[in-house]
Every structure is written in C-alpha cells, then in structure tokens.
C-alpha cells in the first residue's frame, strides 16, 4: 500500500493498455513494453498449452512489482531444477529447468519455464534412459499484486481502527503462544508419564520426567513474561494510537516519527482497507480474479491452476475463490496458503451486516458443487511462532484448538478443515511470518513437487521424515542460539576485565581510522589524527569509563557479532542437508550442528554464573547451588531441540466422504528419528547416493572420505533407488518428448 495525500490507483489495475500515453514512472511499463509483453505471452500460449500455472498472491504491506513473484519463483524453480537433476532417479545433464520468459516489469509479471525430468524407465533403473522416456512440464508463474489496486485510507482512519484490531491480534498471539510454550510441554509430560510398560521409550521414565518438568517450568515462566509484556504494550498503545495522526501536525514530532509511522501504516493500512472498506476490498479480489483468468488462458482446458497466497493475500484469495468464483471455471484444483490470516482478517465488513465468515464451510460447499474428483485441494502452512496466522484454519475456535493439538499429538479428528502443515521457519516470532519462501524442506519442496506433476517420483517416506526432523532441530537451534546471544551480550560487558578489553579493541579500531585519515594530505598528520580519533570515541575507548551508554554500545556490538555468526553457522548446517546430493548421516550431522549450540548455551551459562558471583557475591554454598541449577537448565536447553515434539501433517477433512478418508490414510505415521534412519528406505537411499558420489575439489574429497568412506562406497555401479508405494505404482501418462 502506498502512502500519499491524494493517491491514485496503480495504472496496471485501472488503465486500459490502449489509453496509456504518459511517461511511465518507476516500475511501470511503457505502452511499447506492454504490447511486446502481451505479444510474447501470446506466442508462448499459441506455441502449446501450459501444463500448470501458479498464481502467487502477496500479503499485507506495500509490494512492488514482481516482488512476490521473485520471492517464490526463484526458490521454487531452483528446487525443481535440483529435484529434476537428481541422479538417483536417473537424471543427467539434459534434465532440469529451462526458463523461457521472465517478464518482471510488464502489466502482469510472469515467468514461464519448462522442466524436464527422467521418465518411468530411468526412475526404475536409477540410470539415464533415452530422451523418449523424459517427462516435460510447461509451467507459468503469475503474480497477483493487489496492493496498489485501491486508494489507501488516511492515517487517522487507520489508527482509529488499529486499536480494536491490535487487541484481537494480541489475544490470538497469546492463545498461540500458550499452546506452543505451555500446553505442548504439558501434553508431552502427560504422554510420557502415562505410557504403558510395553510401549517404546526414547529415554527412561524418570529422565523423561525431569526433562519434561524443567521444560514446562522454564516455558511457563517465559510465557508469563511474554504475556505481561504484550498486554502492557497494548495498554500503553491503546490511548496513543488514536492520537498519532493529530500529533503529526507538530513539526518536531513529524520530523522525528513520520518515517516510523509511515512504515506502520504501510504494514497495517491494507488490512484496515480490507476490513472496513468493502469497495476497496472488492478491488483487491478483482486482481486475483484477473490473474486466475490469465492462468486459465495459459493452461487451456487440460492444464491445472494452482493458487498460492500469503498472509492477507490468503484472506483475499480464499474469499475470492470460494465466495465469488467457481474454481472449476478457472481450472483451479489446488489452493496453498502460507502464514494465512484467513481467520484473523475474515471478510470485509458492511455497516449493519454481520461479518461472520466460515471459509471451511464455503470450501466444502464449492467442492460438493464441483463433484467428486473436481474440487479444490487446500493445504495450509503455518509457522509455530507466526503471530498473524496463529495456527490452523477452522470455522470455530474449539475447532482450531483441536486441529492444533492433532498437529502435535494425533488423535480423533472431528473438525473440518484443510490439510495443515505446522512448520518451523526461524523460531523467532518477529521473523517467522515473512520468510516462508526460505523454508526449503517444509514449504518450498512440497510445492515444487506438486508443480512437477504426478509423474515425478515421491520421496521415500523415511527420508522425508528424517529431513523434516533434522530441519526442525536446526530451526530450534537457531532460536536457542539467538536467546543465548542476547543473554551473553547483555551481561558480558559488565564482567570484570571484559569492558577494558573491549575499550582496548575500540581504541585500536579508532586509532586505525585516525591513521588512515592522517596519511592523506590537507589535514592533521598521523601523530595528531590518531589521538584525536581515539578521544572522539572516548565513551567506548576509556577502559575505566563503563557507564549505561558505553555498556549499551558494547552489548549492541557483541550481539551483532553473535547474531551474524549464528546466522552464518545456521546457513552452513541447513545447506548441508537441503542442497547436498549426498548428505552426511544424521548422527554425524547432529554432532556437528550441536557444536555451535553448545558454545552459545554454555557461554550464556558461564556469563550468568559469573555475573551472580561478581555482582551479588553470595556465600560459597549458594554460589555452588546456583551453578548446579544453571547447569541443569543449560543441559536442558541444549538437548531440548533433540527431544521436543515435532508437528505432523493433519489430514484435510471435508466431511465423511471417501476423499476425506483417503486423505487421512495417505498421511504416513510419524516415526522416531532413530527408527527412521534404520529403515530399508533410508539406508538404501543413502547407499544409492554414496555410489553416485563424485566429489569435486580437495575439500569435497576430504569431506567424502570422512563421512562417506569414499571412494570405497562409490566402487559399485548405481542401483535402482528405493521407491515409495506411490512411485512404484504404474506411472500415469505425462507429456513425453
């Protein structure tokens, strides 16, 4: 959403092509560009229908042209290329993705590509076959950008509305957090304690009890602190929000706060327009409808259209698809929502009308009208710390709670709803909502496999469950390291000798800057510039000058370094699983990935204990007691990612039809990590990848020798990979060369 005193709708949403005569502004297409773009798309369509079209819809906030298209097209096409070129299924150099058109500045941004992968003969043999066996899929990805399809509300209107919305959002966030932070540990404790003597256990009963009890206590305290903080923040903001717009009339306040306020307005202004202005909400839905119509043109009568929507875009797309359109008219057979604010935002509100919205009931109604086999398959991905989606989609609050519990502790399903995928993005509430496109294992790859079509082999169930579990451990470690970094950065500058070392380092840096300044002519010489530079930063270069500001600066710099290091290490461990053709065995990966977590967690333990010893100077016996307590907590925090529950997929339920029963039966039973790695599926898949291992470069060869016993494991020729039950079935007809 744009912010302007008198904004006008985006030219791509309101101006016909033939009337565009003005000079285009930033991001707009000239008439010649629009014409050439239309011609290129017409040529692509005339040259042959697309097998599949993906329409991506952005979420709340001001989205520039092609932003959401690039956010999702790049990871999806990258993953499809990686999957299609997997030598375990018989791929070679001719397979992969070929991009035909990448029109990012036209009136309707679009990317078209062809993906080629091995056919059934190559898949069965685990070795390349001839080109006649290949399967080709033509894919189009289209952007539906609605953020500039309407005139924004003014700041006063937005902040008046934001008070009520803020409280509703806060209570939904607290409801999600009490589940994730309190109920999950409680249900886990009860489940472990009530296990029968014949049921398998990962740990002895008393060890389980200690771990579960510590987890419950620590997480309950953390939730209490979070609850108090969020409620107090809401209480403070309630009288302030309505006054923000009038306060902007004061010059000094406007200069100090306008950029921050404009950022807030850009984030929530679209939400206010969706809820409070039905005409503008209709303009948003029109953009989605036009994109679906274009997708239908590209795929013709035989192709499939896949609607993919994020955040507020999920509310816009869901309402448009099920309330205003007939999905079968647009060949829409699949809806994927990520971080969906469908329940939070609901539908537009007319004065004097109820705004109750039951999206699941409308979805079921549309599917029943379409008939068996012609409905829309709906999958919903929500991050466990995402404050906007705040859990599964259902038409009632008790229904959402049941489906949320079934994601962690599968049980009887009585509530209707889409297929639910609880995912781990970053384990950080302030980031989880905006980075679904970076979640390769849990979001990107499942969507990429759907775009590849039914002829692409399914991954072995055991392999999928192992990778999902390791991905969750990695994301939990990222969050734990972040909390530990905050504790270390807050305490470290105040420990004896630490600030003096920091001040010495700061003096060296300031002196180096002064030296560089001094060697240039026209100013101070080096002898004068170095002391002057050190003196100018005296509040951080004085070894005896520790105060509130210098402490804050030292903590901020320490935190920045620790966060950067944490992100780099997390990227390395994540890529070693997601993009390595032959990843290391899970036990080796767990050891390697635990080293950074151990350093962060026990670093925080040492800092806290030294702070207690230095600042409060307790008696020796109490100092030892505090060390024992802190050590127990540190050990628990370190092992928590390894033993905490991992969410499972909750099957879609649209009544008691055969389709719902089959959907539930298709969800594989969850396996423990150690059981999954011992299955024939997993061991055969790893063996096949080791036989195909051809490391390039000395680092890769050293890595292969250490973790894969290369070249011994590559001595034998490739053998057929293990196929899942679905992949082993008779292949369905696809487009062949």
C-alpha distance (Angstrom), angle and dihedral (degrees) to the residues before:
residue distance angle dihedral
X1 . . .
X2 3.79 . .
X3 3.80 124.8 .
X4 3.78 115.5 -139.7
X5 3.83 137.1 137.7
X6 3.79 91.5 -119.0
X7 3.79 107.4 9.6
X8 3.77 123.6 -177.3
X9 3.78 128.2 -150.3
X10 3.78 119.0 -91.1
X11 3.76 113.6 -86.6
X12 3.79 91.9 -128.3
X13 3.79 90.8 60.1
X14 3.80 101.3 42.1
X15 3.82 111.3 21.6
X16 3.80 123.3 77.8
X17 3.78 115.7 -130.3
X18 3.79 94.6 -117.4
X19 3.83 92.9 57.3
X20 3.81 97.3 50.9
X21 3.80 106.2 111.4
X22 3.79 104.8 138.1
X23 3.76 126.0 98.2
X24 3.78 108.2 -89.9
X25 3.77 118.7 -113.3
X26 3.79 125.8 -143.4
X27 3.78 110.6 -44.5
X28 3.82 95.6 6.6
X29 3.78 124.3 117.1
X30 3.78 123.5 -124.5
X31 3.83 118.9 -126.2
X32 3.80 90.3 -103.1
X33 3.80 91.0 50.6
X34 3.80 91.4 49.4
X35 3.80 91.4 49.4
X36 3.80 94.0 47.5
X37 3.80 90.4 45.4
X38 3.80 91.1 52.4
X39 3.81 90.9 47.6
X40 3.80 92.3 51.5
X41 3.78 91.9 50.2
X42 3.79 91.4 46.4
X43 3.80 90.0 52.3
X44 3.80 90.8 50.1
X45 3.79 91.2 49.9
X46 3.80 94.4 45.7
X47 3.80 90.7 48.5
X48 3.80 91.3 64.6
X49 3.78 138.1 -45.5
X50 3.77 120.7 -85.7
X51 3.77 118.0 -114.2
X52 3.76 93.9 -143.3
X53 3.79 138.5 10.0
X54 3.79 124.7 -163.2
X55 3.81 118.6 -157.1
X56 3.83 112.0 -161.5
X57 3.81 120.1 -160.4
X58 3.80 121.3 -164.6
X59 3.79 128.2 -135.0
X60 3.78 135.0 -124.9
X61 3.78 120.1 -39.5
X62 3.77 136.3 49.2
X63 3.80 108.2 -48.0
X64 3.79 117.3 -168.9
X65 3.77 120.6 -142.1
X66 3.84 114.2 -67.6
X67 3.84 92.4 2.1
X68 3.79 96.8 119.7
X69 3.81 90.1 37.4
X70 3.80 91.5 58.0
X71 3.80 93.8 40.5
X72 3.79 90.7 60.8
X73 3.81 106.3 21.7
X74 3.80 94.4 57.9
X75 3.83 97.6 52.6
X76 3.82 92.8 38.5
X77 3.81 95.2 49.8
X78 3.79 90.4 42.1
X79 3.79 91.6 53.4
X80 3.80 93.0 44.5
X81 3.79 89.6 52.7
X82 3.81 90.4 49.2
X83 3.81 92.2 49.5
X84 3.80 94.9 44.1
X85 3.82 91.7 52.2
X86 3.81 95.3 50.5
X87 3.82 106.5 131.2
X88 3.80 91.0 -154.8
X89 3.82 88.1 74.6
X90 3.82 92.8 44.5
X91 3.81 101.5 -91.0
X92 3.78 125.8 154.9
X93 3.81 137.1 174.5
X94 3.81 96.0 -63.4
X95 3.78 92.4 62.8
X96 3.78 127.4 85.5
X97 3.79 139.9 63.9
X98 3.79 125.1 -35.6
X99 3.80 116.0 -168.7
X100 3.80 114.7 -144.1
X101 3.78 103.5 176.1
X102 3.78 133.0 13.2
X103 3.79 105.4 179.9
X104 3.81 104.3 173.5
X105 3.81 100.5 159.6
X106 3.79 104.6 43.2
X107 3.77 127.4 105.7
X108 3.81 90.0 -90.7
X109 3.83 110.6 25.6
X110 3.79 111.2 -138.0
X111 3.80 139.9 170.5
X112 3.80 120.8 -159.6
X113 3.79 125.6 -168.9
X114 3.77 144.3 160.0
X115 3.78 120.8 -132.9
X116 3.79 119.8 -161.5
X117 3.79 123.3 -168.0
X118 3.82 137.4 165.5
X119 3.78 118.4 -74.2
X120 3.81 129.4 -133.9
X121 3.82 96.7 -74.3
X122 3.80 93.5 54.0
X123 3.80 91.5 42.6
X124 3.80 91.9 52.6
X125 3.81 93.4 46.6
X126 3.80 97.3 40.2
X127 3.82 87.6 -135.4
X128 3.83 134.3 92.3
X129 3.78 117.5 -81.1
X130 3.81 130.3 -168.1
X131 3.79 123.1 -69.1
X132 3.80 93.2 -101.7
X133 3.80 87.8 69.9
X134 3.83 94.0 55.8
X135 3.79 122.2 110.3
X136 3.81 118.6 -141.4
X137 3.78 126.3 -163.4
X138 3.80 123.2 -171.4
X139 3.78 109.8 -149.6
X140 3.80 132.9 -172.8
X141 3.81 124.0 -167.2
X142 3.80 115.5 -161.8
X143 3.79 130.2 -172.0
X144 3.81 122.9 -133.5
X145 3.82 104.5 -163.7
X146 3.78 111.7 -179.3
X147 3.83 100.6 161.8
X148 3.82 93.6 98.9
X149 3.77 98.8 36.2
X150 3.82 93.7 97.7
X151 3.80 143.6 37.1
X152 3.83 109.7 -95.2
X153 3.78 123.5 -123.1
X154 3.80 116.8 -110.4
X155 3.78 123.1 -101.5
X156 3.79 95.3 -103.4
X157 3.79 92.9 54.4
X158 3.78 92.0 46.6
X159 3.81 96.2 50.4
X160 3.81 93.1 44.9
X161 3.79 88.8 55.4
X162 3.81 93.4 41.1
X163 3.82 94.7 70.0
X164 3.81 95.4 67.6
X165 3.80 92.3 37.7
X166 3.81 91.1 51.0
X167 3.79 93.0 56.6
X168 3.82 92.1 46.9
X169 3.79 91.3 49.6
X170 3.82 92.4 46.3
X171 3.80 93.3 52.5
X172 3.80 90.7 48.9
X173 3.80 90.1 49.9
X174 3.81 91.3 49.6
X175 3.80 90.1 48.1
X176 3.82 89.3 53.7
X177 3.81 93.1 45.1
X178 3.81 94.3 48.9
X179 3.78 87.2 55.0
X180 3.81 95.9 46.5
X181 3.82 97.1 38.9
X182 3.82 103.8 33.0
X183 3.79 113.2 14.2
X184 3.82 96.6 46.2
X185 3.85 92.2 54.5
X186 3.82 90.1 43.7
X187 3.80 94.9 49.4
X188 3.82 89.3 45.1
X189 3.80 91.5 53.0
X190 3.80 92.1 48.8
X191 3.81 91.9 46.3
X192 3.81 93.0 50.8
X193 3.81 94.6 43.7
X194 3.81 95.1 48.9
X195 3.81 96.1 48.0
X196 3.77 113.3 125.2
X197 3.81 121.8 -117.1
X198 3.80 91.3 -107.2
X199 3.81 95.6 51.2
X200 3.83 116.9 99.4
X201 3.79 118.0 -105.0
X202 3.80 130.3 -162.3
X203 3.82 90.7 -152.8
X204 3.83 136.4 14.2
X205 3.78 114.6 -80.1
X206 3.82 96.3 -109.5
X207 3.80 92.2 47.3
X208 3.80 88.9 51.7
X209 3.80 89.3 49.9
X210 3.81 93.7 51.9
X211 3.82 93.5 47.1
X212 3.82 93.0 45.1
X213 3.81 93.2 46.2
X214 3.80 93.6 49.8
X215 3.81 90.3 46.3
X216 3.81 91.4 50.4
X217 3.82 94.1 48.5
X218 3.81 95.6 45.0
X219 3.81 94.0 44.4
X220 3.82 93.1 45.8
X221 3.80 90.9 53.0
X222 3.81 90.0 47.3
X223 3.81 90.4 50.4
X224 3.81 91.8 49.1
X225 3.81 90.2 53.3
X226 3.81 90.5 46.9
X227 3.81 91.7 48.3
X228 3.80 92.8 51.2
X229 3.81 92.6 46.5
X230 3.82 95.7 48.9
X231 3.80 94.6 44.2
X232 3.80 93.0 47.5
X233 3.80 89.9 47.3
X234 3.81 90.2 52.3
X235 3.81 91.9 47.6
X236 3.81 90.5 52.1
X237 3.82 93.9 46.2
X238 3.82 95.8 46.3
X239 3.84 95.8 79.5
X240 3.81 93.4 32.0
X241 3.81 101.2 55.2
X242 3.85 97.0 64.3
X243 3.83 89.8 49.2
X244 3.79 97.1 52.1
X245 3.80 96.3 86.1
X246 3.85 94.9 51.0
X247 3.81 90.2 44.7
X248 3.80 89.4 60.8
X249 3.81 87.0 71.0
X250 3.82 87.4 71.8
X251 3.84 106.0 86.9
X252 3.81 98.7 -143.4
X253 3.81 92.4 47.0
X254 3.79 91.2 47.7
X255 3.81 91.7 51.6
X256 3.80 92.4 47.9
X257 3.80 101.5 41.9
X258 3.80 111.4 20.5
X259 3.82 96.3 93.9
X260 3.82 91.2 51.5
X261 3.80 92.5 45.1
X262 3.79 92.0 48.5
X263 3.79 89.0 52.9
X264 3.81 90.3 53.4
X265 3.80 91.2 47.2
X266 3.80 91.1 51.1
X267 3.80 89.4 52.6
X268 3.80 100.2 47.6
X269 3.81 103.5 19.5
X270 3.80 92.8 86.9
X271 3.79 90.1 52.1
X272 3.79 91.5 53.8
X273 3.81 91.1 49.8
X274 3.82 90.9 49.2
X275 3.80 93.3 51.6
X276 3.79 102.7 34.8
X277 3.83 106.1 30.4
X278 3.84 112.3 54.5
X279 3.82 93.6 -176.7
X280 3.80 91.9 56.1
X281 3.80 90.6 43.3
X282 3.80 87.9 55.6
X283 3.82 89.0 53.5
X284 3.80 89.3 55.8
X285 3.78 91.8 51.8
X286 3.81 91.3 47.9
X287 3.82 89.7 63.0
X288 3.80 90.1 55.0
X289 3.80 91.6 47.8
X290 3.81 92.3 50.6
X291 3.81 91.3 50.0
X292 3.81 90.7 50.2
X293 3.80 90.3 49.5
X294 3.80 90.1 52.5
X295 3.81 90.6 47.8
X296 3.81 89.9 51.7
X297 3.81 89.8 53.5
X298 3.78 90.6 53.3
X299 3.81 97.5 49.2
X300 3.79 97.0 37.4
X301 3.79 119.1 -160.6
X302 3.80 96.8 -41.6
X303 3.81 103.6 47.2
X304 3.78 130.5 82.9
X305 3.80 130.3 -117.6
X306 3.78 119.2 -149.3
X307 3.82 118.2 -163.4
X308 3.82 113.9 -152.6
X309 3.82 120.2 -176.0
X310 3.81 137.6 174.1
X311 3.83 132.0 -154.8
X312 3.82 112.6 -39.4
X313 3.79 87.7 2.5
X314 3.80 87.2 66.3
X315 3.81 90.2 57.7
X316 3.82 90.8 47.1
X317 3.81 94.2 46.0
X318 3.81 95.9 43.3
X319 3.79 93.4 50.2
X320 3.81 92.7 45.8
X321 3.81 93.3 47.2
X322 3.80 99.8 45.8
X323 3.82 103.2 26.8
X324 3.81 104.1 37.2
X325 3.80 107.7 19.9
X326 3.76 140.0 49.1
X327 3.82 104.6 -125.0
X328 3.81 93.0 -150.9
X329 3.81 90.3 59.1
X330 3.80 87.6 64.4
X331 3.83 96.8 37.3
X332 3.80 89.7 -115.2
X333 3.78 107.4 161.8
X334 3.79 100.6 156.2
X335 3.81 136.5 44.1
X336 3.80 121.3 -171.0
X337 3.79 119.8 -173.4
X338 3.81 123.3 -172.3
X339 3.79 123.5 -170.1
X340 3.79 85.1 -5.0
X341 3.80 118.1 -165.2
X342 3.81 90.0 -166.6
X343 3.82 94.4 122.8
X344 3.81 95.4 36.4
X345 3.82 95.7 51.0
X346 3.79 102.5 26.4
X347 3.77 113.2 172.9
X348 3.81 137.4 -33.9
X349 3.79 116.8 -74.3
X350 3.80 126.4 -129.9
X351 3.78 118.5 -163.7
X352 3.78 110.1 -103.6
X353 3.82 93.6 17.3
X354 3.80 129.2 98.4
X355 3.78 112.8 -112.9
X356 3.80 96.7 -154.9
X357 3.78 109.2 146.2
X358 3.79 127.3 -167.8
X359 3.83 106.2 -174.3
X360 3.80 95.6 171.8
X361 3.80 92.7 52.9
X362 3.81 90.5 50.1
X363 3.82 90.6 48.9
X364 3.80 91.3 52.5
X365 3.80 91.0 45.6
X366 3.82 91.4 53.0
X367 3.79 91.9 48.4
X368 3.79 92.4 49.9
X369 3.79 90.3 50.5
X370 3.81 91.1 50.1
X371 3.79 93.3 51.7
X372 3.79 133.7 -128.9
X373 3.80 112.5 -36.9
X374 3.82 95.1 11.9
X375 3.79 101.6 77.8
X376 3.79 131.9 104.6
X377 3.80 119.3 -90.5
X378 3.80 108.0 -142.8
X379 3.81 123.6 -159.0
X380 3.81 121.5 179.6
X381 3.82 122.9 -162.0
X382 3.82 117.5 -164.7
X383 3.79 127.7 174.0
X384 3.79 113.6 -130.2
X385 3.84 91.8 -125.7
X386 3.82 97.4 38.5
X387 3.84 105.9 125.2
X388 3.82 94.4 -163.2
X389 3.78 103.4 50.0
X390 3.84 89.4 35.3
X391 3.77 95.4 -173.8
X392 3.81 139.8 -47.9
X393 3.80 128.8 -10.9
X394 3.80 120.3 -108.7
X395 3.79 135.8 139.1
X396 3.83 95.2 -112.9
X397 3.79 135.9 40.3
X398 3.84 93.8 -121.2
X399 3.80 88.2 49.6
X400 3.80 91.7 53.8
X401 3.80 89.8 49.1
X402 3.82 91.9 51.9
X403 3.79 93.3 49.5
X404 3.80 90.6 45.5
X405 3.82 90.6 53.3
X406 3.81 91.5 47.2
X407 3.81 88.3 56.7
X408 3.81 89.5 63.6
X409 3.80 103.0 23.9
X410 3.83 110.9 24.5
X411 3.77 113.9 -140.2
X412 3.80 142.1 140.6
X413 3.82 112.4 -27.3
X414 3.78 116.8 -145.4
X415 3.82 102.1 147.9
X416 3.81 123.9 87.7
X417 3.77 118.7 -125.1
X418 3.81 146.8 121.2
X419 3.77 125.6 -76.1
X420 3.80 105.0 -72.6
X421 3.81 125.0 -145.4
X422 3.81 115.0 -174.4
X423 3.81 104.7 -160.4
X424 3.80 138.6 -176.0
X425 3.80 114.1 -130.4
X426 3.80 107.0 163.4
X427 3.85 106.1 -31.9
X428 3.82 86.0 -121.8
X429 3.84 117.4 112.4
X430 3.81 94.5 -149.5
X431 3.82 93.3 54.8
X432 3.80 106.0 30.3
X433 3.80 95.4 84.9
X434 3.79 97.2 56.0
X435 3.82 105.0 42.8
X436 3.81 106.5 59.7
X437 3.81 88.9 120.1
X438 3.83 88.7 63.6
X439 3.82 92.9 56.4
X440 3.80 97.6 96.0
X441 3.80 100.8 171.7
X442 3.80 101.8 41.9
X443 3.82 104.0 30.7
X444 3.81 114.0 12.3
X445 3.80 100.4 44.1
X446 3.84 96.8 47.8
X447 3.81 89.1 50.8
X448 3.82 92.1 45.7
X449 3.81 90.9 52.1
X450 3.80 90.3 52.9
X451 3.81 90.4 52.5
X452 3.80 91.0 50.0
X453 3.78 88.9 63.0
X454 3.79 136.3 -131.0
X455 3.83 94.6 -60.3
X456 3.79 92.2 67.0
X457 3.84 110.7 96.6
X458 3.75 117.7 -110.1
X459 3.78 117.7 -120.8
X460 3.81 115.8 -106.5
X461 3.80 109.6 -90.3
X462 3.80 94.1 -126.2
X463 3.81 92.0 51.1
X464 3.80 91.2 49.8
X465 3.80 92.5 50.1
X466 3.81 93.0 47.4
X467 3.80 92.7 50.6
X468 3.81 91.4 45.9
X469 3.80 91.9 50.9
X470 3.80 93.5 47.7
X471 3.81 90.4 47.3
X472 3.81 89.9 54.5
X473 3.81 91.4 48.9
X474 3.80 90.0 50.7
X475 3.83 93.3 50.1
X476 3.81 92.4 46.2
X477 3.80 89.3 50.6
X478 3.80 89.3 52.3
X479 3.80 90.9 55.6
X480 3.81 94.4 44.2
X481 3.80 91.7 49.8
X482 3.80 89.4 50.6
X483 3.83 92.3 54.5
X484 3.79 90.9 45.6
X485 3.81 90.0 50.3
X486 3.81 90.5 54.5
X487 3.82 91.0 51.5
X488 3.82 92.6 47.8
X489 3.81 93.8 46.5
X490 3.81 93.5 47.6
X491 3.81 94.7 51.0
X492 3.80 107.6 28.6
X493 3.86 99.8 76.1
X494 3.82 90.7 55.9
X495 3.80 96.2 54.8
X496 3.83 117.4 102.8
X497 3.77 113.5 -84.5
X498 3.78 95.0 2.1
X499 3.78 97.1 96.6
X500 3.80 91.0 46.1
X501 3.80 88.8 55.6
X502 3.79 90.0 46.8
X503 3.82 91.0 49.7
X504 3.80 90.4 50.0
X505 3.80 90.8 51.6
X506 3.81 90.5 47.1
X507 3.82 89.2 50.9
X508 3.80 90.3 53.2
X509 3.80 91.2 50.7
X510 3.82 93.0 46.3
X511 3.80 90.5 46.1
X512 3.81 91.1 51.1
X513 3.81 89.7 52.1
X514 3.80 89.9 48.7
X515 3.81 90.5 49.4
X516 3.81 91.3 53.7
X517 3.80 89.9 49.2
X518 3.80 91.8 48.2
X519 3.79 96.7 54.1
X520 3.80 92.1 61.6
X521 3.81 115.2 85.5
X522 3.76 123.5 -118.6
X523 3.78 99.0 50.1
X524 3.78 141.0 51.2
X525 3.76 118.8 -28.4
X526 3.81 121.1 -118.5
X527 3.82 94.0 -94.7
X528 3.81 90.3 58.4
X529 3.80 100.6 33.2
X530 3.83 97.2 55.6
X531 3.86 96.7 54.5
X532 3.81 89.8 41.6
X533 3.81 92.4 53.5
X534 3.80 91.7 48.4
X535 3.81 91.4 47.9
X536 3.81 92.2 49.4
X537 3.81 88.8 60.3
X538 3.79 95.2 41.1
X539 3.80 93.7 132.5
X540 3.83 88.1 70.4
X541 3.81 101.7 24.5
X542 3.81 98.6 56.6
X543 3.85 107.4 96.3
X544 3.82 90.3 -153.5
X545 3.78 96.8 40.8
X546 3.80 101.8 89.8
X547 3.80 108.3 151.9
X548 3.80 138.3 143.4
X549 3.80 94.9 -78.0
X550 3.79 96.3 42.5
X551 3.81 89.7 46.2
X552 3.80 89.8 50.9
X553 3.81 92.3 49.3
X554 3.80 92.5 47.6
X555 3.81 91.3 47.9
X556 3.79 91.7 47.9
X557 3.79 93.5 51.4
X558 3.80 92.2 45.2
X559 3.80 91.3 49.4
X560 3.80 91.7 48.9
X561 3.82 91.4 53.3
X562 3.81 93.2 46.1
X563 3.81 93.1 47.7
X564 3.80 92.0 48.0
X565 3.80 91.2 49.5
X566 3.82 90.9 47.0
X567 3.79 91.9 51.7
X568 3.80 92.7 48.2
X569 3.80 93.5 49.4
X570 3.80 91.3 45.8
X571 3.80 90.4 51.5
X572 3.81 90.8 52.6
X573 3.81 94.7 48.6
X574 3.81 92.4 44.2
X575 3.79 94.8 49.3
X576 3.80 91.0 47.9
X577 3.81 87.6 64.6
X578 3.79 102.9 31.8
X579 3.80 102.8 43.3
X580 3.81 106.0 23.1
X581 3.81 111.2 103.8
X582 3.80 89.6 -149.8
X583 3.83 108.1 29.2
X584 3.79 120.5 -166.4
X585 3.77 119.9 -97.1
X586 3.82 112.9 -79.2
X587 3.82 94.1 -115.0
X588 3.82 91.1 54.8
X589 3.79 91.8 45.2
X590 3.81 91.3 50.1
X591 3.80 90.8 53.7
X592 3.80 93.8 48.1
X593 3.80 94.9 44.4
X594 3.82 91.5 47.7
X595 3.81 93.3 61.8
X596 3.84 95.9 76.3
X597 3.81 90.9 42.6
X598 3.81 90.8 52.0
X599 3.81 91.1 49.6
X600 3.81 93.3 50.6
X601 3.81 97.1 42.0
X602 3.79 97.4 45.5
X603 3.79 90.4 40.3
X604 3.80 87.9 59.0
X605 3.83 89.7 45.9
X606 3.82 91.6 53.9
X607 3.81 93.0 46.3
X608 3.80 93.6 50.3
X609 3.81 92.9 46.1
X610 3.81 92.7 48.0
X611 3.79 89.6 48.6
X612 3.81 90.3 54.0
X613 3.80 91.3 47.2
X614 3.82 94.2 46.3
X615 3.78 104.4 36.8
X616 3.82 103.6 35.5
X617 3.84 100.0 24.2
X618 3.83 96.7 -154.0
X619 3.82 123.0 -171.9
X620 3.77 115.5 -78.9
X621 3.80 94.6 -105.2
X622 3.82 92.3 53.7
X623 3.77 90.3 45.3
X624 3.80 88.8 56.1
X625 3.80 91.7 46.6
X626 3.80 90.8 51.9
X627 3.81 89.6 49.1
X628 3.81 91.5 53.2
X629 3.81 92.8 47.5
X630 3.79 92.8 47.1
X631 3.80 91.1 46.7
X632 3.82 91.4 52.9
X633 3.79 90.5 50.0
X634 3.82 91.4 46.3
X635 3.81 92.3 51.1
X636 3.79 90.4 48.6
X637 3.81 92.3 49.2
X638 3.80 90.3 48.5
X639 3.81 95.5 51.8
X640 3.82 96.8 35.4
X641 3.83 95.8 93.0
X642 3.80 89.7 53.9
X643 3.80 96.8 54.3
X644 3.79 106.5 26.5
X645 3.82 117.9 111.7
X646 3.80 117.1 -89.9
X647 3.82 116.9 -145.3
X648 3.79 118.8 -116.7
X649 3.79 131.6 -151.0
X650 3.80 114.0 -85.7
X651 3.79 110.8 -145.5
X652 3.79 120.4 -120.3
X653 3.78 112.9 -101.7
X654 3.80 120.2 -161.7
X655 3.79 99.8 160.6
X656 3.78 132.0 -61.5
X657 3.80 94.5 -52.6
X658 3.77 123.4 134.8
X659 3.81 88.9 -109.0
X660 3.82 91.2 60.0
X661 3.79 91.6 48.0
X662 3.81 91.0 49.5
X663 3.82 91.5 47.2
X664 3.80 90.7 54.2
X665 3.81 91.7 46.6
X666 3.82 91.2 50.6
X667 3.82 92.4 61.8
X668 3.84 106.4 94.4
X669 3.78 118.4 -128.7
X670 3.82 111.9 -103.2
X671 3.81 117.1 -105.3
X672 3.75 130.4 -157.7
X673 3.78 113.8 -109.1
X674 3.78 95.5 -113.1
X675 3.80 91.1 49.0
X676 3.80 93.4 48.3
X677 3.82 94.1 52.2
X678 3.81 90.1 53.1
X679 3.80 95.5 55.1
X680 3.80 121.2 108.0
X681 3.81 89.3 -121.2
X682 3.78 93.3 60.2
X683 3.81 98.4 39.0
X684 3.81 93.1 47.6
X685 3.79 92.3 47.7
X686 3.82 91.3 50.8
X687 3.81 91.3 46.1
X688 3.81 91.3 51.0
X689 3.81 90.8 50.8
X690 3.78 91.9 48.8
X691 3.79 91.1 52.2
X692 3.80 88.8 54.3
X693 3.81 94.0 45.7
X694 3.80 112.5 126.5
X695 3.84 107.1 168.0
X696 3.79 117.0 -155.6
X697 3.80 118.3 -150.3
X698 3.78 132.0 13.7
X699 3.83 94.7 -83.4
X700 3.79 91.6 53.7
X701 3.81 91.0 47.3
X702 3.81 92.2 50.9
X703 3.81 90.2 48.7
X704 3.82 91.0 48.4
X705 3.80 92.2 50.8
X706 3.79 93.6 48.8
X707 3.77 99.5 45.6
X708 3.82 106.6 20.7
X709 3.81 103.7 31.8
X710 3.78 88.3 -121.6
X711 3.02 132.9 -148.8
X712 3.82 92.2 23.8
X713 3.81 93.1 61.0
X714 3.82 90.8 50.5
X715 3.81 94.5 53.4
X716 3.79 94.7 94.7
X717 3.77 123.4 67.1
X718 3.79 121.7 -106.0
X719 3.78 118.1 -78.9
X720 3.78 129.7 -161.0
X721 3.79 111.7 -73.8
X722 3.80 121.6 -120.9
X723 3.78 111.0 -90.6
X724 3.76 126.5 -151.2
X725 3.77 118.5 -122.4
X726 3.80 91.1 -98.5
X727 3.80 93.2 48.4
X728 3.80 92.5 48.9
X729 3.77 91.7 57.6
X730 3.79 122.3 97.2
X731 3.82 107.0 -68.5
X732 3.77 116.3 -109.8
X733 3.78 119.6 -125.7
X734 3.78 114.9 -88.2
X735 3.77 138.0 168.2
X736 3.78 108.0 -69.5
X737 3.77 130.0 -170.1
